[in-house]
Amino acid sequence: MTRTEHLTRDQVEQQRAAILARLELSAEELHRRGEAGELVGDEWLAWAEVNDLTFLLGE
């Protein structure tokens, strides 16, 4: 069974900010490196997570 969580916009923004802080990258830099295929290891998962969170935020 799938677990569902209801998050506020602030919580989603905080999750995205935490991921970017952990990588020490801006959203723009992560996006640029992802599009260029320059990510390594866990950065790929972080890129997907940030993209998903950005989609949920409607940005």
C-alpha positions as a Markdown table, in Angstrom:
| # | Residue | x | y | z |
|---|---|---|---|---|
| 1 | Met | 0.0 | 0.0 | 0.0 |
| 2 | Thr | 1.2 | 3.5 | -0.9 |
| 3 | Arg | 1.8 | 5.9 | 1.9 |
| 4 | Thr | 0.4 | 9.4 | 1.3 |
| 5 | Glu | 1.6 | 12.6 | 3.0 |
| 6 | His | 0.0 | 16.0 | 2.9 |
| 7 | Leu | 2.6 | 18.7 | 2.9 |
| 8 | Thr | 2.2 | 22.4 | 3.0 |
| 9 | Arg | 3.9 | 24.6 | 0.3 |
| 10 | Asp | 6.4 | 25.7 | 3.0 |
| 11 | Gln | 7.3 | 22.1 | 3.8 |
| 12 | Val | 7.9 | 21.3 | 0.1 |
| 13 | Glu | 10.0 | 24.5 | -0.3 |
| 14 | Gln | 12.0 | 23.5 | 2.9 |
| 15 | Gln | 12.6 | 20.0 | 1.5 |
| 16 | Arg | 13.9 | 21.5 | -1.8 |
| 17 | Ala | 16.1 | 24.0 | 0.1 |
| 18 | Ala | 17.5 | 21.2 | 2.3 |
| 19 | Ile | 18.5 | 19.1 | -0.7 |
| 20 | Leu | 20.2 | 22.1 | -2.4 |
| 21 | Ala | 22.0 | 23.0 | 0.9 |
| 22 | Arg | 23.3 | 19.4 | 1.3 |
| 23 | Leu | 24.8 | 19.6 | -2.2 |
| 24 | Glu | 26.0 | 23.2 | -1.8 |
| 25 | Leu | 24.4 | 24.1 | -5.1 |
| 26 | Ser | 21.8 | 26.6 | -6.3 |
| 27 | Ala | 18.7 | 25.3 | -8.1 |
| 28 | Glu | 20.0 | 26.9 | -11.3 |
| 29 | Glu | 23.5 | 25.2 | -11.0 |
| 30 | Leu | 21.9 | 21.8 | -10.2 |
| 31 | His | 19.6 | 22.2 | -13.2 |
| 32 | Arg | 22.4 | 23.3 | -15.5 |
| 33 | Arg | 24.7 | 20.4 | -14.4 |
| 34 | Gly | 21.8 | 17.9 | -14.7 |
| 35 | Glu | 20.9 | 19.0 | -18.2 |
| 36 | Ala | 24.6 | 18.8 | -19.2 |
| 37 | Gly | 25.0 | 15.3 | -17.7 |
| 38 | Glu | 27.6 | 16.5 | -15.2 |
| 39 | Leu | 26.1 | 15.1 | -12.0 |
| 40 | Val | 27.7 | 12.2 | -10.1 |
| 41 | Gly | 26.4 | 9.7 | -7.6 |
| 42 | Asp | 23.7 | 10.9 | -5.3 |
| 43 | Glu | 23.4 | 14.2 | -7.3 |
| 44 | Trp | 21.3 | 12.4 | -9.8 |
| 45 | Leu | 18.8 | 11.4 | -7.2 |
| 46 | Ala | 18.8 | 14.9 | -5.7 |
| 47 | Trp | 18.2 | 16.3 | -9.2 |
| 48 | Ala | 15.2 | 14.1 | -9.7 |
| 49 | Glu | 13.8 | 15.0 | -6.2 |
| 50 | Val | 14.3 | 18.7 | -6.8 |
| 51 | Asn | 12.6 | 18.5 | -10.2 |
| 52 | Asp | 9.7 | 16.6 | -8.6 |
| 53 | Leu | 9.4 | 19.2 | -5.8 |
| 54 | Thr | 9.6 | 22.1 | -8.3 |
| 55 | Phe | 6.7 | 20.4 | -10.3 |
| 56 | Leu | 4.6 | 20.1 | -7.1 |
| 57 | Leu | 5.2 | 23.8 | -6.4 |
| 58 | Gly | 4.0 | 24.7 | -9.9 |
| 59 | Glu | 7.2 | 26.4 | -10.9 |
